[in-house]
Amino acid sequence: FSTVDATTDGPFELGCNFCCGDVQVNQDIWYTYTATCSGTATLSLCAGSSFDSKVAIYNGAGCPTSPSTAIACDDDSCGTGGPARVSWSAISGNTYKIRIGGFNGATGSGTFTLSCSGCYANCDASTISPILNVNDFTCFLNRFAAGDAYANCDGSSVPPVLNVNDFTCFLNSFAAGC
């Protein structure tokens, strides 16, 4: 990809906790991703990009028009002033909009990797049989109570993002197994 000569057309992201007061993903380009699993999706620019990048993830196929609607975002996971990496709770078949840009007008080119792994209902990431057990319920409840983005099982973006639908989604994921 290349953000050279790109313009900024996405909204500000006040909730992203970006570095140094720059609340925008500048000179942004966009991709659409349909999740291949229910679990943790990760987009990483760490190995293939050399500019100070930022990433924001949005729920749905359309481009966001309102500020602060990203469900996940990052600008410094690979080191301050470097490439970005972000993970979010994905639901198989859901569509997500990926926004790649730069910090404070930085542009460049690179590559990214996109992966989806795991079993969403395996909240505690256990590897001992049975993989799905009562600990996953406790884990989900604790994450929900803490406001963790993982608990947004249904991928909603309309407040309140965490709601009763997330419990139903988690129960359905648990019942489906891994």
CORFEN-V543602 format. One record per backbone hydrogen bond with DSSP energy under -0.5 kcal/mol. CO is the residue of the C=O (numbers start at 0). NH is the residue of the N-H. E is the energy in kcal/mol with one decimal. If there is no record, write none. Layout:
# CORFEN-V543602
((CO;NH;E) (CO;NH;E))
This chain:
# CORFEN-V543602
((0;109;-2.3) (2;5;-2.2) (6;8;-0.6) (11;67;-2.4) (12;15;-1.3) (13;16;-0.6) (17;20;-0.8) (18;21;-1.7) (20;22;-1.1) (22;12;-3.3) (23;25;-0.9) (25;101;-2.6) (28;99;-2.5) (30;97;-3.2) (32;34;-0.6) (32;95;-3.2) (34;92;-2.5) (36;38;-0.6) (37;119;-1.5) (38;40;-0.6) (38;89;-3.2) (39;116;-2.2) (40;87;-2.2) (41;43;-0.5) (41;114;-2.5) (42;85;-2.5) (43;112;-2.5) (44;48;-1.1) (47;110;-0.9) (50;52;-1.5) (51;102;-2.7) (53;100;-2.5) (54;73;-2.3) (55;98;-2.6) (56;70;-2.9) (56;71;-1.1) (57;96;-2.4) (71;56;-3.0) (73;54;-2.8) (75;78;-1.7) (78;81;-2.0) (81;52;-0.7) (82;77;-1.4) (83;44;-2.7) (85;42;-2.8) (87;40;-2.8) (87;89;-0.7) (89;38;-1.7) (90;93;-2.5) (93;34;-2.6) (94;59;-2.8) (95;32;-2.9) (95;97;-0.5) (96;57;-2.5) (97;30;-2.3) (98;55;-2.1) (99;28;-2.6) (100;53;-2.3) (101;25;-1.8) (101;104;-0.5) (102;105;-2.1) (107;2;-3.1) (108;49;-0.8) (112;43;-2.7) (114;41;-2.8) (116;39;-2.2) (118;121;-1.9) (120;122;-1.9) (121;124;-1.7) (130;132;-0.6) (132;135;-1.7) (132;136;-0.7) (133;137;-1.9) (134;138;-2.6) (135;139;-2.5) (136;140;-2.7) (137;141;-2.5) (138;142;-2.5) (139;143;-2.8) (140;144;-2.6) (141;145;-1.7) (142;147;-2.5) (143;146;-1.4) (147;150;-1.5) (148;151;-1.8) (150;152;-2.3) (151;154;-1.7) (156;158;-0.5) (160;162;-0.7) (162;165;-1.7) (162;166;-0.7) (163;166;-0.5) (163;167;-1.7) (164;168;-2.5) (165;169;-2.5) (166;170;-2.7) (167;171;-2.5) (168;172;-2.5) (169;173;-2.8) (170;174;-2.6) (171;175;-1.8) (172;176;-1.0) (173;176;-0.7))
